[in-house]
Amino acid sequence: MARSKVLGREPEDLLAGDTGALAVLRAASAPHGTVDTAHLLAAATGAFLLDLAPMSAAAALMQRAGIQVPADESVAVLNLPTADDAAVAAWVADLDGIPVTSSTFSSAPLIRRKLASIVVTTAELMKRSAAPAIIEALLRRAAARALDAAMFDNTAGDANRPAGLLYGLAPIAGMPGGDAVARRVDLLALTAAASVAGGEVVYVMSPTRAASLMLDGATLDVIPSAYLAADTVVAIAPAALAVLTGVAEIDICRDGVIHMDTVPLEIVTVGGVASAPTRSLYQTDAVATRLLLDCGWVMQSAGAIAWASGVTW
């Protein structure tokens, strides 16, 4: 509908109080994202906070990352400079020449992605004193599970999620036998592969495998993950890991309409097709609890991570 001013005034001013006419002037608008608002995106600064570290190996590893960038709504992509190891340093005497070397630089994109979940309950249940805390804990555990599953897999990244740290890496085959010899061979192979870039190496494995190491007196730096495959062990140098993450945000809504599906769609598509099943929170006296967590990660060196599959010990 064409819009024009009358007597130098906006149509809304002339029709103030006429709700029917004002409704005609309204038009549908699409939600904005990081694609159509690129000019608003800038660098992020601030504190690095994580709420999920006690229950997530991925979150615990993020706390030890060599580069930690706080998530911010104004950040979409941060291109981190990386370089090969051609540069060298040497001891020189006073007034002697200092060796000059050069490195090949490239960039590693640290992309912000959003991890989210919604749980719908009855308002009656939410009246119970412990209900909000229980639902919040459920959402946090769901986020911890999703974080670990994504960070320690070998799936390529896309518009929704970061690439798994194991993407593009061939696994080291676990040695058969299931004894101390197999464990020693596997851990030495992992350490050699993950320490090419230098620095300490941290090992991620199932809680049972981690407990077995501890009971046998091993003093390795181990982070247990309940969501890692039982026969998988990951070795990583945290100094080569760059992460972007923020505090888990949890809020509650009692209004609106929700598509009750694990693969949600718009309530009504552009073609006028309604999604099903849907629920009006207000009409059915329901409450939606939502979790949002912005995060992302990228390795700055290929020689800083390795993984073994088919581990038997």
N, C-alpha and C positions, 0 to 999 in steps of 0.2 A: 504494500500500500504506500502510495506517495505521501510524503509529509510536507507540510508547509506551515509557515507562521501566519497568524492572523493578528493584525494590529501590533506586529512585533513581538508577539507572545507565543510560547510553545503550546501545541494542542492540549497537553496535559494540564496546563494552567487554566485554560478555558473550560475544560471538562472536569475540573476538580469536583469530586462528590458524585459524579455520574459513573458508577463502577461498571455499568454495562458498556458505555462508550470507551472507557479506559481499557477494558478487556480486548476490544477490537484492535486497539493500537498495539497490543502486545504481539511479539513474534518469537518463534522458537529460536533458541541459541544453543550452539554446541559448546560443551565444556572445553576449556583450554588445557593444553598439555605442554610438554617441553619442546614439542616439534614446532608448533606455531607461535611460540613465544621465545624463540632462541635469543632475541635481542635483549631479553630480560635476564639471561643467565650470566653468572659471574663466578669468580673464585670464592671458595669458602674458607673461613677462619673460625676458630673457637675451640672449645673443649671436645675431647674425644671420650664419649661415654658409652658404656655397654651394660645393659641390664641382664643379658642372658648368659654371661660367662659361667656362672655356677652349674648350668645344666646343658651347655653346648660347647663341644670341643672347638667348633668353628669360632665362636665368640671368644673363647679363651685364647685361641691362637691369634685372633685379631688384636688382643691387648698387647701382644709381643711383637707385632709387625714392625718392620723397619720404618715404614712410612704410614702414619695414621692421619687421615683427613676427616674432620667432623662433617657429618652429613648436614646439608642445608637445602632448603627448598629452591634456592637460587643456583644450585649446582647441578649440571647435567652430566658433563664429561670433563675430566681433568686429564690432560695428556702429560704423563710423567716421562721426563727424559731418561733414557737408559743408554749405556755405553758398553763396549766390549772391554776386555781386560788388557788392551794393548799398552795403556799408559803405565809407566814404571817410575819408581823413585830410586835415587841412589845417594850414597854417602859422598859428600864432597868436602874438600879442604877449603879454608878461607881463600877467596879470590880465584878459586878454580871455576871452570865453566860448569853449569848445571845442565845435565842431559835434557833434551827436548824430545818428547814423544807425542803422538796424537792417537786419538781414539775415534772409532766410528759410532756416531750417535744415532739413536732412533727413539721412538716414543712408545710407551705402553699406556693405552687408554684405560683410565679408571672411571667406570661408568656407574652412575647411581641407578639402582633398581629398587623396586618397592616390594616388600614382603607383607602380605596382608591376610586377614581372616575375619570373619564375622560369625558370631554365635547368637542365635535367637532363642530366647526363653520366655516363659510367661512372666507377667508382672508379679503374680502371686509368689512365684519362686524367688524373685529378686527381693521380696520383702524379708526373706530369711536373712539373718544377720551375717551368716557365713557365705551366702551365695555369691556376692560380687567378688570376694577374694578367691573362691573356688574357680569361678569362670575365668578370672584373670590368670590364674595359675594354669588352667587348661590352654588358654591362648598362648601363653609364654612357652609352654612345653611344645605346642604345635609349631611355634616359630623356631625353637631350638632344633626340633626334628627336621624341619625344612631347611634350615641353615646348614646343618651337618650333611644332609643328603645332597644338597646342591654343591657345597664347597668341595666335598671329597668324592665327586663322581667324575666321569670322563665325557660329559655331555657338552656340546658346543653351546655358547651363549646365544641369546636371541633378544628380541625386543622386550621380553618379560623378565629374563633371569641372567645372571652372570654365567660365564663359562666355568665349568668345574675345573679345579686346579689340576686334575689329572688328564684333562682333554689334550689329545695329541701325544700323550706319553705312553710308550709301550711298557707293560708291567714286567717286573722281574718275577720269574716263576719261582714259587716257594719250593724249597728243597724237601723231598719226601723223607719220611722217617719219624717225624714228630718228636724228636729228642733234642737234647742240648746241642748236639752237633748241627742239626738243621737250623735251630734258632740262631746259632753263632754265624753260620754261613749267610743266612738271610739278612741279619742285622748288619753284618760287615758290607754286604753288597749294597744295601740301602744307604748306608752311611757314605760309602765311596761315591755313589751316584748323586747324593743330595748335598755333598760338601764341595763340589767343584767351584762354586762361587765363594766359598769360605764362610766362616762363622759357625756358630753352634747349630746342632741339628736336633730337632724335636721329633718325637715319634707319636703318631696317632694310631690307636688300635682299640679293639673292643675291651670293655672293662674286665672280662674274664682273662684275656691275654695279658692285660696290664697287671692284674693281681698275681698272675703266675710269675711274671718277671720279678715283681717285688718280693714274693715269697722265696724266690731263688737267690735273692740278694743283689739283683741287678740295680745299678744306680743311674740308669739312663733317664733322660728327661722325657717323661711319657705323659700324654694327655689322653685319657680314656674317652671314647665316644660310644654311646649305646646304639647309635644309628649307623655306624660303619659296619660293612659286611664282616662277619666273623672271621673269614679267612683272608682279610685284607689288612695290610700294615702300610702306613704312609710315613715317609721321612721327609722333613722339610726344614730349610734354613729360614727362620722367621725374618731375618734381616733383609731378605730379598722379597718379602711380601709387602705389598701396599694395599691398604684397606680404606674404605670410606664407610662409615657407619654412624648411626645415631641412636638415641634412646627409644626404646619401644613405647609408642604412644597408644594408650588404651582409653577409649571413650564410650559413652552410652547414649543411645538414642531411643526415644519413645514415639517418634512420629515417622511418617514416610512409608513408602511401599518398597518391599524387598523381593527380588527374584530368589526363591528358595532352592538354589541349585549350586552344586560345586563348580559348575561352569556357567556363571551368571551372564545374562544378556541384558540389553536395555529393556526396560519395562514394556515399552512400545517402540517397535522399530520404525525407521523412516517410512516403510511401506504400510504402516498401520497394523502390523502383526503384534499381538500381545504375547509376552512371554508367560510361561506357566511352569510350576505353580508360583503364585505371588502371594504376599501377605501384607496387609495394612497393619502396621504396628499399633496405630491409634485405635482402629476399629476392633481389633482382636485383643487389645490390652496386653501387648507383647513388648518385649524390650530387646534391642539389638546391642550387643557389645562388640566393638570393633578394635582390632589391633593393626597398627601400621608400623613398619620398620624399614627405614631407608638404609641400604647398604650396598657394597660392591667390593670387589677385590681383583687383583691382578698380580702375577709374578713378574718381577723385574729381571729375572735371570732363569733361563731354562735349566741350568745346572744346579738348581737349589731345591729341587723336589724330585722324589722318586716314590714308586709304590710297588709292593709285592702282592701278588694274587696267588691263591692256593696254598697259603701258609698252613703248615701242619702241626706246629708245636703249640 
